[in-house]
Amino acid sequence: MTNTVGFIGLGAMGGPMALNLVKHGFLLVVHDIDPAKAERLRVQGAAVAESAEAVAAAVSRTICMVETTAQAEVVIAGEHGIIQRARPGHIVACMSTIDPLAARRLGEALGARGIAMVDAPVSGGTERAASGELSVICGGPVETVKACDDLFRAMGRNVFHVGALGQGLAMKLVNNMLVQVNTVAVAEALVLGVKAGLDPQTIYDVVRVSTGTSFAFETRVPRILKRDFAPGGTIDISFKDQELETQFAKQLGVPVLLANVSQQVYQMARAAGLNKQDGSAILQVLERLAGVHVARPDVPGGGV
């Protein structure tokens, strides 16, 4: 398999993922609608292409890491998309978190041109994207997934093949739903505890070794206590993922009460102008409603 790879979408996740491919010796042809993001890869030795179709013309495997389903549809099957100039035998690895059913439709359109596709969304956030320790969750034919294994292992620590095309995305939505619902529960618990007069650091120390702990609690609370809401993943992205989850559930006829209710908390945070902050910033909406401030005493505004 050629060592030259296409990469489209160089944002908060895609940028560090692409850099890890460079570190592992892959030659990249990249494209992003923001020239500044492409420039950061150019100085690392990547060639910059003017469009998705130009990327596809230069390589035999292309990674798509954009934010939304609509963007993925444009990049993969649009007027200047991968489908226009990819040759038969080309492989598209869609690593974006998008609608699983849309991914299957894209796979069918590509397949009609002799182009293979695998969906391979990732989990781990920006920190693990930078360290190359993501979980890569794949759906697609066994041979297509195997043909991309070298790429996935350059960007991730854990690589899972969970089924046919679209199943990687279904698994990713299940995972994200749990984290997002749990994040709202964590924020509610902190606000309740502080309103009751408990020290927020004590809440963390007790819960993290007790039955209420979780990945969301252990990773988000230390940042909350420092009032660090720099995005590892924005509220906008979390809301987008929840919309995918709830719509997918509707199409399958599955009730998802907590996903729908917790999505409204993220919507409240978006309406409050917190949309580009980290998902844990939903805490601020609940703080305002309860009239408390959750932080360590040594942090400005803490101890209130």
JOCOR-V952862 format. One record per helix or strand. SS is the DSSP state (~ for helix, > for strand). FROM is the first residue (numbers start at 0). TO is the last residue. Records with the same first field share a line. If there is no record, write none. Layout:
BEGIN
SS->FROM-TO, FROM-TO
END
This chain:
BEGIN
>->3-7, 26-30, 46-47, 60-63, 90-93, 115-122, 133-138, 155-162, 233-233, 277-277
~->13-22, 34-41, 51-57, 68-76, 81-84, 99-110, 124-130, 141-146, 148-154, 166-194, 199-206, 214-224, 234-251, 256-270, 278-289
END
